[in-house]
Amino acid sequence: MNLRFASAASLLAAFLWLAGVASAESILHGVGGDFKGFDPVDSGDVESADQISRVYEGLVEYHYLDRPYHVIPRLAAALPEIAPDGLTYTFRIRRGVRFPDDPCFPGGKGRELTAQDFVDSFQRVLDPRLQSQGDWIFVNHVRGAKAWVEHLNQNPSATTNAPVFDGFIATDRYTLEIRLAQPYPQLLWVLTMPYAFVVPREAVEYYGKDFRNHPVGTGPYRLVKWRRNYRIEFERNPFFSGQTYPTSGEAGDREAGLLADAGRPLPLLDRIIEYDIREFYTTWQMFLGGQLFSSGVNKDYFEKVITPELGLTPALTARGIQLIKAPSLSTYYIGFNMLDPVVGQSTDPAVNDRHRKLRQAFAAAIDVKKYCEVLTNNRNTPANSLLPPGVAGYTDAPYPYAFNRERAKQLLAEAGYPAGKDAKGNPLRLTMIMPGAGSTDARQAADFYVEQLRAIGVELEVQQLTFAEYLRRQHEGETQTFFAGWVIDYPDAQNFLQLFYGPNKCPGVNSSNYQNPEFDRLYEKIVSMNDSPERTAIYEQMVQLVIADTPWALMTYPLGYGLFQPWFKNYKHHAFPYANWKYYNVSPH
């Protein structure tokens, strides 16, 4: 997402860190950003994925404590039976799982979950009329999906006479088959994502366009009240059952207190109340006052909180506050719209070469190391690859367009803009969009980029948008350049590389609208390959192809700093944390 689904998944994480307040039975959690709503088909950003995962769930999920990450059943009774040719996955649905009581059902009484609910939900993700950015998880993989989507694109009002779509089949009330066009090794990973969560058709039909405001799910919590941009309240879902806290984990988990609740029914909290907190000063004062369970570390407060040795100050340590530092398996970058007539690709080789040099000049003009020092207190490090460290396919090869102002000026001149002016003497003006309207941190970042480009003669206008508007413009391809971040959705480099696959262009996840036939050929090869040294070598080759074309100017890899109150229990850093609220607990205090 994705910003994680960055979608997601995804750049809200550039400005977001979890925060909240607790009693023994409830917890308040402060968030920032523009949350769109509770429809899983629209879960392609960090905050939406987080909120949606309180209410909805899917066939499978990650084990909370085990590392390496692996998938376990949730609404499936067991992991699927996989046909020898790898093309059919058969899931048995858990019996007795119920949707909660809601006016959308006859008599207001909820009903049992069935296999057909997954068929309906998965088809919603593919329906082009809903414009889900999650269609990539199925459209090029599930049998008949592409033809079905193309038919609806050509006949947007069609409800009948669509091609037979047998990629998702409920063979009986509790049996679901997913039939693939080719092997899809990432299928179980993508089924953990909120895009693949199940919704009841009655709620979709009853609430219509307002469905995103009335979630009806089988998850651990249900929505009580939502006041946009102010407050969201959840309570324990009385119909949630069949899951307990893990009884095992990896070495050290028991000693860390992470198995104290082993075997207890989930969720452990009765209530979650969230407030939209935009200013870090407010978050920090509430955290110091014991109202918030967690806080990030704003750059302006960094030296007051973190010692030169990058530990916690004695004053905070004495209060029992914990510091957790963890990489987020994400990459931040400035993307270029490859359809743009100034910075994009061209069918004319000479023009294409000049535009590529312009993008490279843009990348080389930005002192990313200085950005990390001044704006992130070195919590971020300069990125050298599309992929973050720790993902197969990442290498430590130097980034060829790292900061070099003189080289940037030379590339700019070769692009046809000596000293930032075209042949007629007109200044080069570029526009960049980024999220964070009203955010001081975002404004400072925007000013930094403007200054960096001005130093090579380029005029950069930065438009700070609400997150919802930013995502809309990115989704529709209404950009020239854009600041973004992608937080990996599952532990496979394919999740990053699909951002450059030509058929995924806007309104898909290829927000740069990048096209490269050689890249596409390799992508179509690796999507059906299992993990192997050969596949990793192809990943590395694909990364180099993209870096050479420069649809992204690489920025940073972030390292998250989180402060947690001593009474907040069961937190373990997780790269894919959306379904994890049911495991958290608080001690009386």
Secondary structure, DSSP 4 states (H G I P E B T S, - for coil): -BTTSTBT---GGGT---EEEE-SSEEEEEE-S----S-GGG--SHHHHHHHHHH---SEEE-SS-SS--EEESSBSSSPEE-TTS-EEEEEBPTT-BPPP-TTSGGG---B--HHHHHHHHHHHH-GGGT-TTGGGTTTTBTTHHHHHHHHHH-TT--SSPPP--SEEEEETTEEEEEBSS--TTHHHHTTSGGG----HHHHHHHGGGGGGS---SSSEEEEEEETTTEEEEEE-TT--S-B--S--STTTTTTTTTTTTTPBSP--SEEEEEE---HHHHHHHHHTT--SEE---GGGHHHHB-TTSSB-HHHHHTT-EEEEEE-SEEEEEEE-TTSTTTS--SSHHHHHHHHHHHHHHHHTS-HHHHHHHHHTTSEEE--SSSPTTSTT---PPPTT-S-HHHHHHHHHHTT-GGGB-TTSPBPEEEEEEE-TT-HHHHHHHHHHHHHHHTTT-EEEEEEE-HHHHHHHHHHT--SEEEEEEE-SSSSTHHHHGGG-GGGBTTSSBTT----HHHHHHHHHHTTPPS-HHHHHHHHHHHHHHHHH-SEEEEEEEEEEEEE-TTEES----SS-GGGGGG-EE---
